[in-house]
Amino acid sequence: MYFLYSACLSFLFFILSPYFLYQAIRHGKHLDSFRQRLGRLPEAVRSDGRATIWLHAVSVGEFVAARALIDRLALTKPDWRIVVSTTTLTGQRLAKAQSSPGPENVFYFPFDWAFAARRALDWVKPSAVIIIETELWPNFLRECRRRKLTAVLVNGRISPRSFAGYKRARRFMSRVLGDLSLMVMQSTADVTRAFELGAESRRVRLCGNLKYDAQLPDYSDASIGRALGVEASRHLIVAGSTAPGEEQLLLAALRDVRERTGLEDARLLIAPRHPERFEEVAQIIARSGFSSIRRSRTNFAGRKANDVVLLDSIGELAAVYRHAAVVFVGGSLVPRGGHNVIEPAAWAKPIVVGPHTENFRKIVSDFLNANAIVQLTDPSSLALELVRLLSDKDRAAEMGERARGLLKSNSGAVDCTIRAIEEALRQ
């Protein structure tokens, strides 16, 4: 089974190699990471003899969820070294900018070939591996078991779609899950699915969602707001983590909002999810006819307010949310599965999402039940909901407070997860 899996992985890599080559030439996406993904890691993460925790967070959302856990591990195990791996470029940039172990301890996770996994593990020599959410890499986990490493899945999530796929290879997945020392899951549904895939009950815990405990960096400094000219904006719409096809809808909605309300100071800030789309989105905005500025090229510094701001930077979106009157969380008007709503909720902002939130099904359900979010059934209703929230400040403020209250009432996953990790390390 492992041979067949590795063969399929190699075949898939061969088929996708032209795409990777294009991304490398066009956007420089894989040039820096390829060597590391073959297991040739930076000298800085080489074992120095100390006990080491290797924490893997595939991308931005997983790293944001892991940030509070990393800080707590650093406090509870001050003599241990913590290193962090990611898979995506955006995750790598954010981890280097905001990881408490320091940027030198951040690297790319190896491809799931046995030779790459062995090479990386030989280099880092971890005592424990902690994987955020459901990054189940069979060869890597098999190598961890062979070395008798503690391998813990935390904030585990098995979506209905993933579960259907895993069930078709249940015997293989049962062996993969058996290589984990412990699975710490988000919800009872995730626990049930883990059992149905063959996980042993003694190796599964329920701790809730780490994202409810996510610690935002200290954003008491409002300089980003001043730099973008949005600090004093009263009717600013912040659209975070947008996906292809959404920017045009948002620009049309801004025009509609102004026409319906007469709010000429209504403005829009767009933060695309992926940096390779920054130029594309800049062109879309330019064609819209709205005046605009870009974070990377303009310091507002007293200039006339522009209609649209393009946040073409990494790691600053959470700081910008504080200036929003309304927040739209992207990847949801189009079928991308949505993105995390926790950061705007922490600022007590009213939040709007589209119909496609499959990746955050449980969180969005919690927010809907608490009347702490607006979920559109159709993209055509975007402008109408923005008008309602911009026009009714009391309703918007109450919704935002319910969102922040929901975070507080669901906190505690970090404490539970730390206890579970400590238990696994003692075994």
N, C-alpha and C positions, 0 to 999 in steps of 0.2 A: 504493500500500500504506500509506503514512504517513497519507494523507487518511482511508482507511478505518479505520485504527487509531485516529486521533484522534476520528472520528465515533463509533466504538464506545465509546471512553472517555467521551465526552460523554453518550452515551445511558445508559451504566451509571451515571454520576454523577447523571443526572436521576432514574433509577429508584431509586437509593439515597438521594436527598436527604431523603425523609421520615425515614429511619433516622438520618441525620446530624443532622437537626433535633431528633429525639427525644433523641439522645445529648447534644446541646448543652444542651437545656433540662433534662434529667433529671440529667446528670452533669457538665455543663460541659466536655465533652471537646474540642470543636472550636472553641470561641469564640476562644481565644487564637491558635490555629494557622491559621485560615482565611485571614487577610490574608497571612501569610507563605507559605502554600501557593499563593497566587496570584503569588508572586514579589516581594512587597513586604516586604523583609527589614529587620531592625533596623539602625539607624544604626551600631551597634558593629561589624557585620561588613562594612561598606562598605569598599572598597579604600582602603588608605592609601599605595599605591605600592610596598609591599614584595611580593616574590614570595610567593605564597600557595598552600597546599595545602588543598583542600576535601575533607574525609573524610566519607563518608556511611555511617552505621550505622543501619539501619532501626529497631531496637528494643533491648531490654535485652541479649539474648544477643549480638547483633552488636557492641554497644558494649563489653561485657565482653571479647569476643575482640579488639577493636581497641585496648584500653587500653594494652597493652604496646607495640603498634606506634606509637601516638601518642607515647608517652614516648620511644621510640627515634628517631622522626623529629625530635622537638624537640632531641635531643642531636646528631644528625647534621647538622641544618640549623638552627642556632641563629638565623640571620638571617632565616629564613622565618617567615611567619605561618601558623598552623594554625587552621582553623575546622571545626566539626563540625555536621553536620545529622543529624536523626533524623526518623522518620515518626510514631511513636507517642508518646502522652503519657508512658507509663512510661519509654520510652527518653530522652525529652527531660529528664525530671526527673533520671534517673540521670546523664546526660551533664553536666548543669549542676552536679550535686553532686560529680562525681568526675573531670571532664575537666581535664587539666593546662593546656590553653589558657585556662581560666577560663569561668565561666558566661556572660559577655557575648559569647563567641565561639561560642555554641551556638544553633541556629535550626532551623526546620522545613524539610524538603525540599519543593520546589515540586511541585504537580501536574504530570503529564507532558503538559501542553499546550505547544506551541511558544512561545506568548507568555509563559507563566509561566517556562519554562526560560530564555528569552532575558533576561527581566527580572532573574532571580536571578543569572545569569552576568554580566550587565552590572554588577550591583551589587558582587559579590564580586571579579570579575576574577581568577579563580584561574589559576595556572600549571599546576597539575595537579589532577586529580580522582581520588580513591581511593574505590572502592566496595567495601564489605564484603559478602562472600557474593554471592548471585545477585540483585541488584537491577538488572535489565535494563530501563531505561526508554528506549524507542526515540527519542522526540523529544529528550530531554535529551542522550543520547549523540550524536545527530546534530548538535546544536548544538555540542557539545564538538569534534567532528571539524571542523566548519566553521570553528571558531576556532583549529584546529590545537593544541588542548590535549592534554596527555598524560592519557589516561583509562585507569586501571588497575583491573581487578577483582581483589581479593585475597581469599584464603580462599574461593575460588570453589567452589560446590557445585551440582551439577545432579542432583536426586533422580530416581529412576526415574519417578515420577509426573509431575514437571515435564518430563522428557525426552520422555515420550510426547506431551505437549501441544505442546512446541516442534517436534517432528518433523512435526506436521500443518501447521506454517507454516514449513518449513525454509528456503525461499528468503528469506522475510522475516527470519528469525532469523539467517541467514548475513550479511545486510546489517547487522543490529544488532551482531553480534559483530565485524564488520569495522570498526565505529566505535571499538572498544577498541584502545588501543595495546598492551595486554598483559593476559593472563588468567593469574593465579597460582592454581592449583587445589589442592584438599585431597588428592585421591587419584588413583590411576591410572584408576579408573572414571570420575571426573569429567573427566579429561583426554581419555579415549576418547570420552565423550559430546560434549565440546566439538568434537572433530575431526569427529564424525559430523554435527554441526549446521553445519559449514562453517568453523570457526575455522582459521586458518592455523597450521601447526606452529611457525613462527618467532615467533608471538605467544602461545604457551602455555608455561607453566612448572609444574612440580610442586614444591611446597614443604611439603606437610603442612598440618595444622590449627592455626591460630593459637590455638585454644582450649586446646591443650595448654601453650601458653606464657603463658596468661592470668595477669596479675599481680594478686593480691588486694591491696586497700588495706591499710595497716598497721592490723591489728586487735589490737595488743598491749594496747590499752585494753579491759578487759572490762566497761565500765560498762553496756553494753546488756544483758549477762547479769544484772547486779545489778538494773537497772531493771525487768526482767521477772521477777525471782525465779527464774531458771533456772541461775544460775552454778554452784550446787552440786548440781544435779539429776543423779542417777546413772542414771536410767532415762527420759531425755527423748527422745521421738520428735519430730523436726522434719520437718514436711511442707512442702516448698517448692514454690512456683509451682503451686498446686492449681487445678483447673478445675471447672466445675459438675458435680455428681454425685459428686465425690470426697470432699467433706467429710463427707457422711453415712457413707460407707464407712470413713473414717478414725476417726470417732467410735465407730462400731460395733466397729471393730477394737480401739480403746482399751479399751472395756468388756470385750471378749473376752480381751484380754491380761491384764487385772487378774484376771478370773475364773480363767484357766488357771494363772497364775503366783503369784497372791497378792501381787503387787507393787503395793501400794496407792500407792506413790510414783511409779508409771509415769504420765507426763504427756505431753501432746500440744501442740505448737506448730504452728499453721496459718498459712501465709503465702500468701494467694491471689495468683494471677498478676496479676490486673487490679484496680486500685484501685476501679473502679466497683462491684465485688462485695463490698467490705468490709462494708457494712451488711447485705447479704443473708447473708453468712457469719456475721456476728454473731448474726443471728436464728436461723440453723440451729443454732449452738452453744447459744444460750439454750434452744431447744426440746429439746435433748438431755438436759437435767437435770444436766449437769456444771457445776461452778463455773468461772468464767472471768474473765479480765481482757483489756483491749485496750491495745496499746502507746500509742495516741494519747490515751487518757483516764486511764491509771493509771500511777503510779510505784510499783513494788512496795514498795520501801523498808521492808523488815522485816515486811510483812504475811504472813498465812498463805498457804502455797502453794496455787495454784489448779490444778484439773485440766487446763484448757485455756487456752492463751494465743493470742490473735489478733494476729498481727503486721501491723497495718494501717498500714504505712509503706513508703516506697520506699528502697532502697539499703542496708538493714540486714540482709537475710537472710544474706549471706555471713558477717557477723560472728556471727550466731546459730549457724551451723553448728558452730562450735568447741565449743559446749556440748552437742551432740547425742550420745546413745548410739547411735542409729540414725537414718538419714536416708531419707525417702521423697521422690523427685523426681516432681512431679505432671505433669498433662497426659498421663499414661501409663496410668491405669486406664480412662480413657475415650478415645475416638479423637480425640485432639488432636495426636498426633505426638511427645509428650514434650518435655522441656526438658533443659538442660545439666546434666551430672553432675560437671563439672570442679571447681566450687567446694567441694562436700563432699569430693571426693577430695583436694583440696589440704590439707584438715584431717585426712586419713587416717581418714575415717569409713566405716563399712559402709553401703552404699547399696542401696536396694530401688527397683525401677521396675516398672511394669505392662507389659502386652504391647504397648502402642502407643508405639513409640519411633522411628517412621519418620523424623522430622526429624533424628535423631542416630544413624542406622543404623550408620555406621562406628565412631563412638566407643563405642557400646554393644557392638558386636561385639568391639572391642578389649578392653573390660573383661570381657566374658564369657569370652573366650579366656584371659585372665589370672586367671580366677576371682576377680575383683575387684568383682563386683556380683551381686546376685540379681535375676533377671527373672522375674516371676510370669507364669504362663500363664493365670491366671484371677483376678479380683479376690477371689474367695472365699478364696484362700490367703494374703491379706495378713496377717491376724492370726497365722496359724501361723508365717510367716517372721519377723514381728516378735518373737514369743515366742522363737524359736530364737536370734535374735541378741541379745536382751536377756538371755537365760539363759546363753548361752555367750560370756563376755567374751573368752576367748582366740580363738575363731573370729572374733568381730567385729573384734578388734584386728588379727588377721592379714589379714583381708579389707581393712581400711582401709589397712594398710601396703602391700599389693599395689596398691591404687588409687593411692596417692601415688607409688609406684615407677614405675607406668605413665606418670604425667605426666612424670616426670624422663626416662624412656627415650625419650619421644616429643617432647621439646622440640627447639627449633632452627628452627621455622617462621618466627619473627620475623626471625632473621638472614638466612635464605634470601629472605624477602619483601623485606627492605630492599635486598638486593643486586639483586633483580629490579627494584624501583622505580628505583633509581639507574641501572640500565641503560636503562630506558625513558626517563628524563629526559635522558639523554645523546643519545638518537636524534633 
